[in-house]
Amino acid sequence: MTRTVAATFALALTAILTSVNAVPAADTNSAKPVIELFTSQGCSSCPPADKLLAKLAKRDDVIAISYNVDYWDYLGWKDTLASSANTKRQYAYARARGDGKVYTPQVIVDGLRHVVGSRADKINSALSATQKHRLSHSVTMTVTTTKTEVLINLDGQASPATRSATVFIATVQPAMKVKIKRGENHGRRITYHNVVRKFAEVATWSGGPRRISLNRRDIPGKPGDRHVVLVQENGPGAVLAAAWATGTPR
């Protein structure tokens, strides 16, 4: 099935930008590739992509997340995980690329390449194609959670082309099983993995050392939810760094 999306969520977060201070040990492998799947409960061709995303979500060498979009709701089933913000993000990618291609299931790799989300071979090819660009970034990032804060420490250089980047935080549900009662997937029970429930801009970054402190009370989420931070060229464009928050669970 076909269509498009992109954008971000306005979220009231308290972001305090100061010089870099020491933080607890955290995941510093911010050169991991990012795989973003745009999917829908109303899309008959999406379940194979959802199963593939489940496998990708288990890997330690990639960050794989999924966004349910709402533009298939008119087919008879309102997607219970979808949001207009997810749709806007997908459309924003299409506008930034200039090709206007929006469809489900669609995977965006590192903010640069789009492929059919059920095709493991195409995803692997896109990962290979973006590797040189990914490894050329001299951006390091740690994301650590304490009882009161999410601490993001950044260093390196933003893209010379954009001179600045945007820092986003996504609230992610690790798994969500849904019984679909109508529409193209009528009668199916589908489990969605690493489901993005909120996606918010928290800061801008133009290079150099930076410490961003977010009050946990301002970040949405329930027990068991995870948070991933993306540093992305404006556009949206290439993902410069990505890391899961580590530390004190919610």
C-alpha positions in Angstrom: 0.0 0.0 0.0 1.1 3.6 -0.5 1.3 7.1 1.0 3.6 9.5 3.1 4.5 11.2 6.5 7.0 13.3 8.6 7.5 15.7 11.5 7.9 15.9 15.2 5.9 16.3 18.4 5.9 19.6 20.3 6.6 18.5 23.9 7.0 20.7 26.9 10.5 19.5 28.1 12.8 21.4 30.5 16.1 21.3 28.5 19.1 22.8 30.3 22.1 23.3 28.1 25.5 23.6 29.9 29.1 22.5 29.5 29.9 18.7 29.6 30.1 17.2 33.0 30.9 13.6 34.0 27.9 11.3 33.8 27.4 7.6 34.8 28.5 5.0 32.4 26.3 4.8 29.3 26.1 3.4 25.8 28.6 5.5 23.7 28.2 3.5 20.5 26.3 6.3 18.7 27.4 5.2 15.3 24.8 2.5 15.2 22.5 2.6 12.1 18.9 3.6 12.7 16.1 1.7 11.0 12.6 3.4 11.1 9.6 1.4 9.9 6.4 3.2 9.0 3.5 0.7 9.2 -0.2 0.4 9.7 -2.7 -2.0 11.2 -4.9 -1.2 8.2 -2.2 -2.3 5.7 -2.5 -5.9 4.4 1.1 -5.9 3.2 2.6 -4.7 6.5 2.6 -7.8 8.8 5.7 -9.3 7.1 7.5 -6.0 7.8 6.3 -6.0 11.4 7.8 -9.5 11.8 11.0 -8.4 10.3 11.2 -5.4 12.6 10.8 -7.7 15.5 14.0 -9.5 14.5 15.8 -6.2 13.9 14.7 -5.0 17.3 16.6 -7.8 18.9 19.9 -6.9 17.3 22.5 -5.0 19.3 24.2 -3.5 16.2 21.2 -1.4 15.0 18.5 0.7 16.5 15.2 -0.4 15.0 11.9 1.5 15.8 8.4 1.6 14.3 5.8 4.3 13.7 2.2 3.5 13.1 0.6 5.9 10.6 -3.1 6.9 10.4 -3.8 7.5 6.7 -5.3 4.0 6.2 -7.9 4.4 8.9 -10.6 5.2 6.4 -10.4 1.5 5.2 -12.5 0.4 8.1 -10.1 0.0 11.1 -8.7 2.8 13.2 -5.1 2.0 14.0 -4.8 1.9 17.8 -1.1 2.9 17.8 -1.2 5.5 15.0 -0.7 9.2 15.3 -0.8 12.1 12.9 2.7 13.1 14.1 4.0 9.7 12.9 2.4 10.4 9.5 3.9 13.9 9.4 7.4 12.5 10.0 7.0 10.1 7.1 5.8 12.9 4.8 8.6 15.2 6.0 11.1 12.6 4.9 9.6 12.4 1.4 9.6 16.2 1.1 13.3 16.3 2.2 14.3 13.6 -0.3 12.3 15.4 -3.0 10.7 12.2 -4.3 7.3 12.4 -2.6 7.3 8.6 -2.0 5.2 7.6 1.0 3.9 4.1 1.4 3.5 1.3 3.9 5.5 -0.7 4.9 8.3 1.8 4.4 11.7 1.7 6.1 14.0 4.7 6.3 17.7 3.9 7.0 19.8 6.5 8.8 17.4 9.2 7.6 18.7 8.8 4.0 17.4 5.8 2.1 13.9 4.4 1.9 13.1 0.8 1.0 10.1 -1.6 1.2 10.0 -2.6 4.9 9.4 -6.3 4.3 12.5 -6.8 2.2 15.5 -7.8 4.4 17.8 -7.8 1.3 16.8 -4.2 0.5 17.3 -3.1 4.1 20.8 -4.7 4.2 21.7 -3.0 0.9 20.6 0.4 2.4 22.6 -0.2 5.5 25.7 -0.9 3.3 25.0 2.2 1.2 24.8 4.5 4.2 27.7 3.0 6.1 30.3 5.4 4.7 28.2 8.4 5.5 27.5 7.1 9.0 31.1 6.3 9.8 32.2 9.7 8.6 30.4 11.4 11.5 32.7 12.4 14.4 29.7 12.6 16.7 29.7 10.8 20.1 26.8 10.7 22.4 25.8 9.1 25.8 22.3 9.0 27.2 21.9 8.1 30.8 18.8 8.1 33.0 18.9 8.9 36.7 15.9 9.1 39.1 15.2 12.6 38.1 16.8 13.3 34.8 17.7 12.1 31.3 21.2 13.3 30.6 22.5 13.6 27.0 26.1 14.3 26.4 27.2 15.2 22.9 30.5 16.0 21.3 31.8 16.3 17.8 30.9 18.3 14.7 27.5 18.9 13.1 27.2 18.6 9.3 29.0 21.4 7.5 26.0 21.5 5.1 23.4 22.3 7.8 25.7 23.7 10.5 23.2 22.5 13.1 21.2 19.5 14.0 18.1 18.7 16.1 18.1 16.4 19.1 15.0 14.3 19.4 13.8 11.9 22.1 11.3 9.1 21.4 9.3 7.2 23.9 9.2 3.6 22.8 7.0 0.6 23.8 9.0 -2.6 23.5 6.1 -4.7 22.4 2.4 -4.2 21.8 0.0 -7.0 20.7 -3.1 -5.9 18.9 -6.2 -7.8 17.8 -7.5 -6.2 14.6 -11.3 -6.6 14.3 -11.9 -4.9 10.9 -10.3 -3.8 7.7 -7.7 -5.6 5.6 -6.1 -7.4 8.6 -9.5 -8.5 10.0 -9.1 -11.3 12.6 -5.3 -11.1 12.9 -3.3 -10.6 16.1 -0.2 -8.7 15.4 2.6 -7.8 17.7 4.3 -4.5 17.1 7.9 -3.9 18.4 9.7 -0.8 19.5 6.6 1.3 18.9 7.2 5.0 19.0 4.4 6.6 21.1 5.8 10.1 21.4 8.6 11.8 19.4 9.8 15.2 20.6 12.4 17.8 19.7 14.4 18.7 22.9 17.3 20.8 21.6 19.3 22.0 18.7 23.0 21.4 18.4 25.7 23.0 16.3 28.7 21.0 17.3 31.1 20.9 20.2 30.6 19.5 23.7 27.1 19.9 25.0 25.2 18.6 28.0 21.4 18.4 27.8 19.5 17.7 31.0 15.8 16.7 30.7 13.4 16.5 33.7 12.0 12.9 33.7 8.6 14.3 34.8 8.3 16.1 31.5 9.1 13.0 29.4 6.1 10.8 28.7 6.2 7.1 29.3 4.9 4.2 31.4 6.8 1.4 33.3 8.6 -0.7 30.8 8.9 2.0 28.2 12.3 2.8 26.7 13.7 6.1 25.3 16.0 6.5 22.3 17.7 9.8 21.4 18.4 10.8 17.8 20.6 13.6 16.6 19.5 14.4 13.1 20.4 16.9 10.4 17.6 19.3 9.8 15.3 18.4 7.0 14.9 15.7 8.3 18.2 14.4 7.0 20.9 12.1 8.0 21.0 10.7 11.5 24.3 11.8 13.0 24.0 9.8 16.3 21.6 7.5 18.1 21.5 5.8 21.5 19.1 4.1 23.9 18.9 5.7 27.3 20.5 3.5 30.0 20.4 3.6 33.7 17.5 3.9 36.1 14.3 2.3 34.7 11.0 4.1 34.8 
